[in-house]
């Protein structure tokens, strides 16, 4: 499968993520933390923190990675939109690659 997202070309398989992918996801995510303002984070995220974030999401919502030969080139995940009861079926889709 080939994906072309903006100027990034990604080739590989899309599969469900596991917490073993956290370090790779962290590397991708931290580029956007340090080089852009789109994440609204001020400091790079540690791999242990990314593992915890992934574990919380993977219990109830999808997290996908795209890559080949053990190299994650991008990821997408859904997260809870808001904590109030009326939003329980609403999710927010995040994509970074």
Secondary structure as GFF3:
##gff-version 3
##sequence-region A 1 97
A	DSSP	beta_strand	2	5	.	.	.	ID=ss1
A	DSSP	beta_strand	8	11	.	.	.	ID=ss2
A	DSSP	beta_strand	13	16	.	.	.	ID=ss3
A	DSSP	three_ten_helix	19	21	.	.	.	ID=ss4
A	DSSP	alpha_helix	22	35	.	.	.	ID=ss5
A	DSSP	alpha_helix	47	58	.	.	.	ID=ss6
A	DSSP	beta_strand	63	68	.	.	.	ID=ss7
A	DSSP	beta_strand	71	80	.	.	.	ID=ss8
A	DSSP	three_ten_helix	85	87	.	.	.	ID=ss9
A	DSSP	beta_strand	91	96	.	.	.	ID=ss10
###
